[in-house]
Amino acid sequence: MAYELDVERIARVCHDANRAWQIATGDAAVSPLWDDAPESQRASAIDGVRHAQNGATAEQLHQTWCDYKTERGWVHGPVKDETAKTHPCLVPYSELPAEQLRKDDLFAAIVAALTPKEPHDG
């Protein structure tokens, strides 16, 4: 049970860092605070943490996120719109703008930094 709590805490930090990144880069659709975020957005972050903890690269994390969104009816669109379920980042990783690539790297780095390591023998 403690593992699940750790995953949620890491997801919260990732979400908050993502939100700060959105503000710093002038994103027009800044994510709400964790406690105000829709359950689907929190679940997506938790899912991303689990994948990162299992060794997924930033590119794989992006693909997992795209799959998560499209399975829930989201499509590519010029702006992020919760009602219309459109998002400009629903594209292959290689087509993401530089600031989005860096945001995915930031997510992966936070998960790596906050995930407990197994103790070394000897």
Secondary structure, 3 states (H helix, E strand, C coil): CHHHHHHHHHHHHHHHHHHHHHHHCCCCCCCCCHHHCCHHHHHHHHHHHHHHHCCCCHHHHHHHHHHHHHHCCCEECCCCECCCCEECCCCCHHHCCHHHHHHHHHHHHHHHHHCCCCCCCC
